[in-house]
Amino acid sequence: MSLSDPSVPKYHTANFTPAELSRIIEMAWEDRTPFEAIQRIFGLNESAVVQLMRRELKSSSFRMWRQRMAGRVTKHQQLRSPEISRAYCPSQYKR
């Protein structure tokens, strides 16, 4: 699938505030935050998140992220244990 593929949704970083972009990138890096949570909150499916990460990260950071995410069961809601119903750890956010 290429970036010019019409099945890949287009997004524009201008649609997100810097804080939202930062949060999307943070959620994408988190091991236990599934792509479905990002889609539910920001409307970006997995392909759009990959596209965003490719544009926003340095190429070496993007490659490291893709390698880290490859085959990670926790990044996909349907592959997770049904006992886990939350998208993130309750203690994850700084208060």
N, C-alpha and C positions, 0 to 999 in steps of 0.2 A: 504494500500500500504506500503510495507516494503522497507528498503534501499537495500535489495538484489533483489528486483523486477526488472526484465530486462527492464521494460517499463520506469523506472526512469533513466534519463540520468546520467551517471557518470561524475564527474568533479574532477579535482585535483587542490588543492589550489596552487600548484607549478606553475600552468599556469597563475596565477595572481600575479602582484607585490603587495607588502604590501599596497601601495596607492590604487590600484584597489580593493583589498579585503575590505579595510576600506570604500571605496566609495559604494561598493555593500551593505555592512552592513548598512551604513548610509541611503541609498535609501530604503532598506527593512524596516527600522524603521520609515521612513517618512510616515505620514498618507496619503498624497495626491500623492505620487509617485506610479503609478500602476506597477504591476509585468511585464506588457508588456513593460514598459520603460526599466526595467532592462534587459529583454530578448533582446530588440532591441540594447542596448548598449553593453552588456557583453555576450549575447548568452545563458543566463541561464533562463530556464522556471521556473514557480512557484515551482515545485517539487525540482529542483536543488537549488533554493534559500533556501528552507526549509532545505534541506540537508546541505548546506553551513552554514546556521545559527546554525544548531544543532552541527556542528563540531567546529565552531569558537567561539560560546558564551558559557559562563558558563551555566550549566543546568538550574539554576534558572532564568537567563536572557532569555534563550530560551523559557522556559515555559511562562514567562511574555510576550514575544513578540508574541508567538502563541495565547495567550489569547487576546491580544490587536488586532491582525489581524483577528481573527475569526469574520466573518460577516461584516467586514468593506467594504462598497460599494466602497469607493474611491481607494481601492487597485486593482480593476479590471476594465479595460478600458470599457468593454462591459456593465458594470452595471452603469457607470457614465452617467451623463447628456450629450447629444450630443453637448451641448454648450461649454463644456470644452474640448479643443483640445490639450492643452499642458500637459506635464507630470509633470511639477513642477511650483512653483510660481516664477515669474521673479526676485523677490527680495530675493530668497532663498540662492543664492550663495554669498559667501563673496568675495568682490572685493578688 
